[in-house]
Amino acid sequence: MDSFTKQNNQQPTLSFWQIWNVSFGFLGVQFGFALQNANVSRILSDLGADLHSLSLYWLVAPIMGLIVQPWVGAASDRTWNRLGRRRPFILAGAIAAALGMLLMPNAPLFVAIMAPMIFGAIMLALMDASFNVCFQPFRSLVSDMVPVSQRNQGYSVQALLINIGAVIGSILPFVLTNVVGLENSAKAGEVAPSVVWAFYLGASVLLGSVLWTVFRTKEYAPAEYHRYKGVDSEPDDQPTLPLGTRLKAFLSLIVNMPQTMKQLAVVQFFSWFALYIMWVYTTPAITQHIWHVDKQWFDPVFLGTLAVIPAEIARAKGAAGDWVGILFAGYSVFAAVFSVFLASLANRLGRKRVYSFSLAAGGVGYLCFLLFDDMTAVTVNLLITEVTVPVGAVQLLLPMIGVGMAWAAILAMPYAMLAGALPAKQTGVYMGIFNYTVAAPQIIAGLSAGWMLNHIFANEAIFIIIIAGVSMLAGAVAVFFVKDHAYAESN
């Protein structure tokens, strides 16, 4: 092969802004996802869900991922049209997710059609299915467009953008309450106005950022892609195989997945088990533990015996719900900062060391939740406004440093380690299958966490957060059993 052919076959190096554009839409997707994570438990509780059943409603998210991502991955591997192979799915998912975000907080308006709780659950399913249609192609788009030498940087930039979106999405209800002046407490069976408008704005940001990626990123044509990846192109007129044959081939892919992928699955189990618990139960945990709101105020049977919820209880639950947004924004800020250094740390110290240390920091952060319960009121200057909250609430920002480090690593390291171990023709479908390692632990957490909370911890939600900490520490240990062959070969 002459030097011209070698150069022609080499995938072009991207500028920083090209890498930025590839992932920019993820900012909006994560903006919407962060709004969901910080507020869905709050919305469902306001609509009438009891405390230990929250994890069951949240099962919609991983189940949608389990169903949608492998299908989208396989479909995008086979798609080549005017928009490319990944961008059509990203755009379609964003449009559907925005629709769900517009409708979900308005569940009480549809009471004539169905119960608000059922409508809310359906909209949650729509949002999660749509987010998953976006997530998987975005992961594969980075793998497609970014050469191997820039892969750490590519996924680190993606993690940075994800966390910028998460910060803004997490604090939005708080800002709308404390800066704009919208009400943050909800009447029985309704959703707080600040949360409703946050979802409206989130839908707009999601669509706008995804359109930026769709129109500012040009995917490679099939011939270019196959040449850069060193694989043979496939004929356009391939016959459609019978469903049984395709299912058998798919199961074969799962059975014969790369060893690195199997080992990462163990790490993913402990990591995502912990994250699911955090997203579902942080709001009731800090409302009980720091605002000292008794667990009976999360019992819909008890609440049903009251003509009206006492104003001080509604205010405390609203303030705690807003502060969860600040805490989630906090870990996203720390994750965004850590993401800036993640690629260079991984290159210098090795992916496994950085990944394991980050998960361990997150585990310790969860365990520290138990230490902070001081109700002494303190006024905090958040630059955009001042707010009076318990000292214990402010102290919880410290554990968020470790949680942020873990989140940044979870978003980048497994995908950077996995990308080099996957066959180029099947990157999309394997990235979709890898989502099983995200969805399965969340499903198990959803089925078990509510039971543990109710039968072991007597609905004291702070203790389920401690379980999350133990799980994350187990993930940190499991990292050392992963064989990062791709990284070893490049050094």
VEXLO-343389 format. One record per residue (C-alpha): x, y, z; residue in one letter. Coordinates in steps of 0.001 Angstrom, whole numbers, padded with zeros to 6 digits, always signed. Layout:
N
XYZA ...
! end
This chain:
491
+000000+000000+000000M +001560+003335-001011D +001731+006376+001283S -001181+008118-000469F -003474+005142+000113T -002450+004936+003759K -003161+008620+004267Q -006448+008377+002380N -007589+005492+004597N -006812+007292+007845Q -009791+008840+009616Q -009379+012628+009812P -008491+014226+013119T -011249+016537+014339L -010863+020019+015768S -012144+020704+019263F -015233+022467+017893W -016028+019607+015552Q -015950+017228+018521I -018070+019765+020431W -020678+019908+017655N -020918+016105+017474V -022031+015965+021109S -023718+019335+021594F -027232+017891+021256G -026534+015719+024278F -026562+018920+026347L -030262+019349+025633G -031083+015667+026009V -029410+015646+029411Q -031141+018932+030273F -034446+017107+029882G -033180+013975+031598F -031947+016026+034586A -035340+017698+034930L -036890+014245+034969Q -034405+012846+037495N -034792+015731+039930A -038545+016188+039642N -040389+013010+038623V -040489+011613+042178S -041789+015003+043276R -044427+015069+040500I -045567+011495+041140L -045783+012131+044895S -047862+015252+044264D -050125+013202+041978L -050641+010562+044690G -047849+007933+044593A -046849+006438+047961D -043204+006431+049012L -042260+002777+048562H -043998+002522+045166S -041920+005326+043620L -039208+002888+042557S -041818+000841+040680L -042947+003853+038645Y -039310+004614+037880W -038965+001132+036385L -040383+002639+033202V -037004+004251+032485A -034754+001152+032420P -037441-000986+030766I -037673+001529+027928M -033885+001474+027648G -033858-002300+027599L -036356-002400+024740I -035402+000660+022727V -031616+001010+022722Q -030612-002338+021151P -033271-001909+018456W -032179+001659+017740V -028525+000582+017740G -029120-002181+015223A -031373+000035+013069A -028886+002920+013018S -026078+000533+012011D -028106-000269+008872R -029352+003265+008145T -027817+005501+005499W -029884+008444+004244N -029612+012186+003646R -029250+012882+007376L -026715+010081+007916G -027072+006962+010017R -027323+008223+013613R -028833+011711+013211R -032313+010590+012030P -032834+008693+015294F -031428+011518+017418I -033823+014027+015833L -036896+011760+016043A -036168+010945+019687G -035765+014615+020584A -039119+015558+019045I -040942+012774+020924A -039153+013574+024219A -040099+017245+023933A -043739+016239+023462L -043635+014108+026616G -042043+016950+028578M -044801+019328+027521L -047572+016926+028533L -046355+015199+031718M -046635+018102+034200P -050123+018752+032841N -051424+015327+033901A -054181+016860+036103P -055709+018479+032976L -056388+015055+031473F -058373+013696+034415V -061445+013351+032171A -059533+010830+030031I -057679+008882+032708M -056352+009171+036253A -053494+011710+036523P -051164+009036+037946M -051745+006802+034908I -051324+009686+032472F -048129+010747+034273G -046753+007206+034053A -047544+007052+030312I -045787+010371+029693M -042822+009148+031754L -042679+006106+029489A -042827+008325+026385L -040049+010571+027669M -037833+007665+028637D -038341+005811+025374A -037521+009012+023499S -034461+009822+025610F -033192+006320+024872N -033735+006807+021135V -031376+009801+021475C -028828+008350+023917F -027619+005328+022001Q -027054+007021+018597P -025179+009854+020336F -022777+007319+021884R -022317+005640+018508S -021936+008991+016709L -018836+009750+018773V -017427+006299+018002S -018171+006830+014281D -016818+010351+013915M -013915+010547+016391V -010675+008695+015548P -009146+006318+018076V -006425+008799+019064S -009094+011321+020156Q -011578+008912+021730R -010778+009814+025342N -011222+013479+024418Q -014408+012751+022481G -016187+011014+025333Y -014831+013510+027875S -016272+016425+025855V -019545+014524+025678Q -019465+014078+029453A -018755+017811+029873L -021755+018773+027736L -023965+016239+029479I -023119+017808+032811N -023599+021379+031625I -027084+020357+030533G -027653+018539+033804A -026639+021576+035878V -029044+023909+034102I -031855+021362+034080G -031434+020517+037754S -031521+024095+039071I -034239+025385+036753L -037234+024867+039111P -035210+026494+041918F -034407+029482+039691V -038006+029833+038569L -039082+029925+042228T -036368+032054+043811N -035505+034396+040941V -038609+034545+038750V -041046+034125+041635G -043155+031155+040553L -044824+029057+043261E -042921+025869+044227N -045544+024190+046385S -048306+022071+044935A -051933+021619+045901K -053129+018050+046386A -053257+016229+043043G -051500+019028+041130E -047952+019941+040041V -046102+023039+041253A -046091+025879+038658P -042283+026172+038826S -041955+022521+037783V -044505+022900+034970V -042660+025837+033408W -039293+024138+033899A -040512+021261+031739F -041725+023694+029062Y -038314+025373+028913L -036551+022007+028995G -038448+020834+025921A -037318+023949+024028S -033658+023570+024990V -033703+019879+024093L -034987+020492+020576L -032715+023467+019941G -029482+021729+020935S -030302+018552+019011V -031009+020613+015894L -027541+022182+016335W -025855+018762+016184T -028073+017567+013319V -027249+020572+011127F -023639+021225+012228R -022360+017630+011993T -021988+015827+008689K -021660+012068+009032E -019363+010124+006729Y -020797+008605+003578A -020900+004792+003597P -017788+004413+001434A -015791+006823+003616E -016952+005212+006825Y -016048+001695+005677H -012662+002885+004423R -011796+004702+007657Y -012911+001757+009804K -011136-000786+007603G -014244-002898+006918V -015860-004108+003713D -019012-002363+002545S -022181-004406+002297E -024397-004588-000801P -027465-002335-000774D -029829-005091-001864D -029343-007481+001049Q -032475-009591+001613P -034405-009131+004856T -033817-012184+007010L -036692-013979+008793P -037445-012776+012327L -036274-016052+013863G -032930-015830+012074T -032428-012222+013163R -033343-013080+016749L -030882-015982+016743K -028153-013703+015379A -028934-011110+018058F -028728-013695+020838L -025447-014875+019347S -024090-011327+019623L -025013-011255+023303I -023441-014640+024019V -020266-013760+022104N -019881-010176+023315M -016275-009045+023878P -014744-010043+027196Q -014186-006412+028131T -017906-005797+027727M -018779-008675+030084K -016370-007418+032722Q -017639-003848+032434L -021166-005196+032949A -020308-006047+036565V -019039-002521+037206V -022097-001073+035507Q -024413-003146+037704F -023128-001686+040962F -022810+001840+039534S -026308+002106+038073W -027952+000330+041011F -026623+003188+043154A -027591+005949+040710L -031164+004672+040426Y -031590+004781+044189I -030206+008323+044309M -032544+009625+041605W -035642+008027+043127V -035083+008610+046839Y -032943+011714+047376T -036023+013947+047632T -037795+011972+050392P -034448+011193+052066A -033424+014797+052615I -036998+015957+053277T -037164+013488+056167Q -033551+013600+057346H -032743+017312+057062I -036100+019122+056948W -037400+016641+059561H -040701+016091+057762V -042203+012928+059220D -042606+009937+056894K -046394+010054+057369Q -046470+013082+055071W -045417+010775+052228F -048292+008340+052892D -051191+008950+050467P -053597+007052+052771V -052842+009461+055622F -052938+012480+053320L -056320+011309+052061G -057760+011780+055546T -056882+015487+055536L -058938+018294+054031A -055761+020274+053283V -052010+019753+053704I -050654+022134+056402P -048856+025100+054845A -045609+024466+056758E -045448+020868+055476I -046117+021952+051876A -043431+024643+052182R -040892+022208+053630A -041531+019611+050923K -041322+022293+048238G -038085+023711+049648A -036524+020244+049935A -037595+019421+046379G -035984+022616+045108D -032805+021863+047062W -032558+018438+045442V -032239+020357+042176G -029342+022322+043690I -027678+019118+044906L -028081+017430+041537F -026759+020573+039849A -023875+020461+042321G -022786+016960+041388Y -023197+017879+037720S -020966+020950+038157V -018308+018845+039863F -018688+016227+037136A -018320+018871+034422A -015129+020211+036023V -013751+016717+036531F -014591+015862+032910S -012168+018566+031744V -009293+016657+033366F -010631+013147+032860L -008986+012434+029503A -005538+013610+030581S -005793+011726+033887L -006828+008566+032063A -003964+008936+029608N -001454+009502+032402R -002657+007166+035166L -004680+004625+033204G -008397+004351+032749R -008893+001674+035400K -007236+003639+038203R -009159+006812+037426V -012437+004946+036971Y -012100+003006+040233S -011053+006044+042286F -013978+008033+040922S -016534+005359+041832L -015022+005054+045307A -015389+008817+045779A -019045+008527+044843G -019619+005670+047267G -018091+007620+050146V -020250+010587+049156G -023458+008579+049520Y -022383+007204+052888L -021791+010760+054105C -025477+011650+053630F -026111+010114+057040L -023809+012625+058750L -025727+015787+057911F -029013+016525+059700D -028497+019957+061268D -031783+021922+061010M -030244+025261+061988T -031348+027805+059399A -028662+029574+057393V -028876+032053+054524T -026904+030984+051455V -025850+033291+048615N -026150+031305+045371L -025118+034320+043222L -028478+034347+041417I -030396+034642+044699T -030201+034100+048452E -032113+031299+050121V -032556+030172+053716T -032145+026426+054245V -030955+024079+057015P -027198+023848+057580V -027367+020129+056862G -028692+020864+053372A -025704+023081+052602V -023275+020513+054006Q -024656+017939+051568L -022873+019808+048776L -019607+018249+050017L -020621+014637+049264P -021772+015839+045847M -018099+016323+044905I -017544+012574+045095G -020867+011801+043416V -019916+014172+040598G -016576+012460+040076M -018324+009101+039883A -020926+010415+037441W -018291+011908+035129A -016390+008615+035051A -019562+006558+034497I -020462+008727+031500L -017052+008457+029848A -014789+005622+031011M -016840+002501+030208P -017616+003781+026702Y -014010+004773+026033A -012862+001332+027232M -015568-000452+025258L -015370+001416+021933A -011986-000015+021006G -013157-003566+021757A -016161-003520+019397L -016247-004550+015724P -016800-001445+013564A -019779-002900+011667K -021632-003666+014905Q -020761-000662+017061T -024359+000557+017200G -025957-002747+018120V -023276-003536+020712Y -023632-000063+022242M -027350-000836+022411G -026734-004223+024013I -024367-002544+026464F -027357-000532+027644N -028599-003792+029198Y -025866-003194+031763T -027470+000189+032485V -031090-000973+032449A -030846-004321+034273A -029413-002961+037553P -032033-000212+037566Q -034807-002757+037103I -033426-004831+039969I -033138-001685+042107A -036680-000709+041194G -038032-004087+042243L -036017-004322+045444S -035414-000804+046765A -039055-000070+047612G -039374-003404+049401W -036200-002738+051413M -037356+000770+052254L -040742-000434+053464N -039869-003709+055220H -036305-003159+056438I -035975+000597+056913F -039591+001420+057883A -039803+004078+055145N -036793+006019+056517E -035437+006936+053090A -031962+008036+054233I -030958+004408+054796F -031638+003400+051201I -029091+006063+050184I -026536+004212+052333I -027246+001062+050305I -026378+003120+047214A -023026+004001+048762G -022143+000376+049461V -023076-000557+045905S -020901+002165+044378M -017908+001048+046454L -018437-002501+045154A -018288-001087+041619G -014965+000577+042397A -013518-002823+043351V -014966-004510+040252A -013123-002102+037929V -009828-003839+038692F -011115-007055+037100F -011696-005348+033726V -009172-006069+030962K -008703-002802+029068D -007003-004359+026024H -007573-001381+023731A -005845+000968+026156Y -002952-001426+026737A -002325-001785+022993E -002185+001974+022470S +000491+002534+025118N 
! end
